[in-house]
C-alpha cells in the first residue's frame, strides 16, 4: 500500500499526460512565454501504463484520473486508457479536461474503457470565456459536454473557478444550467498554483462567498459529512431535491487529513501532495532498468514522507515552482 507516516493510504492516482494546453486561463498560465517539457523528458505511453500497472497491482491504487495540462493533447490517450482498462484489478478511470476535444473523442474514450469526465467550465458567456481563457472556444466545450453525455461518460462533472469581478456573478446561473442538464457542478477556490505566481489570497473568491452567492437563489442543505469520505468537495443538496453542488475549498477549508491521492507528473515524478516542493524521480529509475518491485519501493518511500498538511495558512508556505499545468490536477 501507499501509506504515509500519518496513516493515510493513497488509493487515487492522478496521472499528468502533458504540461501543454490549448487554452491560456488567466489563473493558470500567462498568455505566452511558458516553456514546455521536451519530448524526451516525457514518459512514453508504455512507461505510463507500466507505472499505472505497478500502482494498481502492487500499491493498492483503485482510481486513476488522467490530467494535464490538457490530456486530450496527448496523441496516445485512447490507447493509454484502453491499456489501463485492461489492468487487473481494473481501476476506475476518469479524465479531467477542458472539454475542447471531447466532441470528436468521447465515444472512442468510452469504448476504450474510460468511466467518466470532469470538464473545466468557468462561464457560459462567450466574452467572459474569452477574457478568462484568451481563446474563443466556448461552443467547442459545450459540444464536448453533450458528446460526453451521449457517449455515457457519466456522471458528467463540471469544475468552475470564480474570479472576482470577472465571473463571480455567474455562480447561480452556472448551477441552474447544470441542474437543468443533470451535470454535477463543483466550484473550486483559486489555488496558488499559477505559472506566473500572481495568486493573491485577498482577491480569491472563498467557499463562504460562493455559498452566499448560491444561497441568494437556491436553498442549500449540507449533505451529511459521513458521505464525503476522502472526496475533496463538500456537497450541498439543492432546493431539497435530487440536485447537488460541491465546493472544493482547498485554501479556506483544507481536507488534508483525509487526503488519499498520489500524483505522477508527465515527466515521471511522484508528488505526494499537490503543493509539495519536492518530488521523487521514477523516470530515472525506470530508464536505468529498475524492476517493478524497485519502482514500487521508491513510490512507497515517496509517499511515506508526505507532510500532515499543505500548509497554505502557514507564514512559511512557499508556492511550488511547478504550476498546475505541469503538476496535473
Residue pairs with C-beta under 8 A, 6 or more apart in sequence:
1 9
1 59
1 60
2 9
2 10
2 11
2 55
2 59
2 60
2 61
2 262
2 299
2 300
2 303
3 9
3 10
3 300
3 303
3 304
4 10
4 272
4 303
4 304
4 305
4 306
5 304
5 305
5 306
6 306
6 308
8 257
8 258
8 259
8 260
8 306
9 60
9 260
10 59
10 60
10 61
10 259
10 260
10 261
10 262
10 272
10 303
11 60
11 61
11 62
11 63
11 260
12 61
12 62
12 63
12 65
12 230
12 260
12 261
12 262
13 52
13 55
13 61
13 63
13 64
13 65
13 91
13 261
13 262
13 263
13 264
14 65
14 67
14 261
14 262
14 263
14 264
14 328
14 329
15 48
15 52
15 64
15 65
15 66
15 67
15 263
15 264
15 328
16 67
16 68
16 69
16 71
16 263
16 264
16 265
16 266
16 326
16 327
16 328
17 48
17 66
17 67
17 68
17 69
17 71
17 73
17 74
17 77
17 80
17 266
18 37
18 42
18 68
18 69
18 70
18 71
18 73
18 74
18 266
19 36
19 37
19 68
19 69
19 266
19 325
19 326
20 36
20 68
20 69
20 70
20 73
20 325
21 28
21 29
21 68
21 69
21 70
21 73
21 98
21 325
22 70
22 73
22 98
22 100
22 135
22 137
23 29
23 70
23 98
23 100
23 133
23 134
23 135
23 137
24 30
24 31
24 32
24 133
24 134
24 135
25 120
25 122
25 132
25 133
25 134
25 161
26 131
26 132
26 133
26 134
26 163
27 132
27 161
27 163
27 190
27 194
27 199
28 193
28 194
28 195
28 323
28 324
28 325
29 194
29 195
29 196
29 323
29 325
30 195
30 196
31 134
34 195
34 323
34 325
37 266
37 267
37 326
41 267
41 283
42 266
42 267
43 51
43 266
43 267
43 268
43 283
45 76
45 79
45 80
45 83
47 268
47 283
47 286
48 80
48 264
49 80
49 83
49 84
50 286
50 292
51 264
51 268
51 282
51 286
51 295
52 61
52 64
52 84
52 87
52 91
52 264
53 84
53 87
53 292
54 292
54 295
54 296
54 299
55 61
55 64
55 262
55 264
55 299
56 62
56 64
56 84
56 87
56 89
56 91
57 87
57 88
57 89
58 292
58 293
58 296
59 296
59 299
59 300
61 91
61 262
62 89
62 91
62 92
63 91
63 92
63 94
64 84
64 91
64 92
64 93
64 94
65 93
65 94
65 95
65 96
65 118
65 329
66 77
66 80
66 81
66 93
66 94
66 95
66 96
67 95
67 96
67 328
67 329
68 74
68 96
68 97
68 266
68 325
68 328
68 329
69 266
69 325
69 326
69 328
70 97
70 98
70 100
70 101
71 77
71 95
71 96
71 97
72 95
72 97
72 100
72 101
72 102
72 105
73 101
74 80
77 105
77 109
78 105
78 108
78 109
78 112
79 112
81 93
81 95
81 109
81 112
81 113
81 114
82 112
82 113
84 91
84 93
84 113
85 93
85 112
85 113
85 114
86 113
90 113
92 115
93 113
93 114
93 115
94 114
94 115
94 116
94 117
94 118
95 109
95 114
95 116
95 117
95 118
96 117
96 118
96 119
96 120
96 159
96 329
97 117
97 118
97 119
97 120
97 144
98 119
98 120
98 141
99 117
99 119
99 120
99 121
99 140
99 141
99 142
99 144
99 145
99 148
100 137
100 140
100 141
100 144
101 144
102 117
102 119
102 143
102 144
102 145
102 147
102 148
103 140
103 143
103 144
103 146
103 147
104 147
106 117
106 144
106 147
106 148
106 150
106 151
106 153
107 147
107 150
107 151
109 117
109 151
109 153
110 151
110 152
110 153
114 153
115 153
116 153
116 154
116 155
116 156
116 157
117 148
117 153
117 156
117 157
118 157
118 158
118 159
118 186
119 141
119 144
119 145
119 148
119 156
119 157
119 158
119 159
120 158
120 159
120 160
120 161
121 141
121 145
121 158
121 159
121 160
121 174
122 128
122 129
122 132
122 160
122 161
122 162
122 163
122 167
123 129
123 132
123 138
123 160
123 167
123 170
123 174
124 138
124 170
124 173
124 174
124 177
125 167
125 170
126 136
126 138
126 139
128 166
128 167
128 170
129 135
129 136
129 137
129 138
130 136
130 138
131 166
132 163
132 166
132 167
145 156
145 158
145 181
145 183
148 154
148 156
149 156
149 181
149 182
155 182
155 183
155 184
156 182
156 183
156 184
157 183
157 184
157 185
157 186
158 174
158 178
158 183
158 184
158 185
158 186
159 186
159 188
159 248
160 171
160 174
160 185
160 186
160 187
160 188
161 187
161 188
161 189
161 190
162 168
162 170
162 171
162 187
162 190
162 205
162 210
163 190
163 205
164 203
164 204
164 205
168 205
168 209
168 213
169 213
171 187
171 210
171 213
171 214
172 213
172 214
172 216
172 217
172 218
174 185
175 185
175 214
175 217
175 218
175 238
175 245
176 217
177 183
178 184
178 185
178 245
179 238
179 243
184 244
184 246
185 245
185 246
186 233
186 245
186 246
186 247
186 248
187 207
187 210
187 245
187 246
187 247
187 248
188 247
188 248
188 250
189 204
189 205
189 206
189 207
189 210
189 247
189 248
189 249
189 250
189 251
189 252
190 199
190 204
190 205
190 251
191 199
191 250
191 251
191 274
191 324
192 199
192 201
192 251
192 275
192 312
192 319
193 199
193 274
193 275
193 319
193 320
193 323
193 324
193 327
194 323
194 324
195 323
195 325
195 326
197 319
199 319
201 251
204 251
206 249
206 251
206 252
207 234
207 247
207 249
207 252
207 253
208 252
210 247
211 220
211 236
211 247
214 220
214 236
214 245
218 238
218 239
218 245
219 238
219 239
219 240
220 236
220 237
220 238
220 245
221 236
221 237
221 240
222 234
222 235
222 236
222 237
223 234
223 235
223 236
223 237
223 244
225 234
227 235
228 234
228 235
228 258
229 258
230 255
230 258
230 259
230 260
232 248
232 250
232 255
233 246
233 247
233 248
234 246
234 247
234 248
234 249
234 253
235 244
235 245
235 246
236 244
236 245
236 246
236 247
237 243
237 244
238 244
238 245
249 255
250 274
250 310
250 312
251 312
254 309
254 310
254 312
254 313
256 273
256 308
256 309
256 310
257 309
259 273
261 274
262 270
262 271
262 272
262 299
262 302
262 303
263 270
263 271
263 272
263 274
263 327
263 328
264 270
264 271
264 282
264 328
265 271
265 279
265 322
265 326
265 327
265 328
266 326
266 328
267 283
268 281
268 282
268 283
268 284
268 286
269 279
269 280
269 281
269 282
269 283
270 279
270 280
270 281
270 282
270 298
270 299
270 302
270 303
271 279
271 327
272 280
272 302
272 303
272 305
272 306
273 306
273 307
273 310
274 310
274 327
275 310
275 311
275 312
275 317
275 319
275 320
276 306
276 307
276 320
277 318
277 320
277 321
278 305
280 298
280 299
280 301
280 302
282 295
282 298
282 299
285 294
285 295
285 298
286 295
290 298
310 317
311 317
320 327
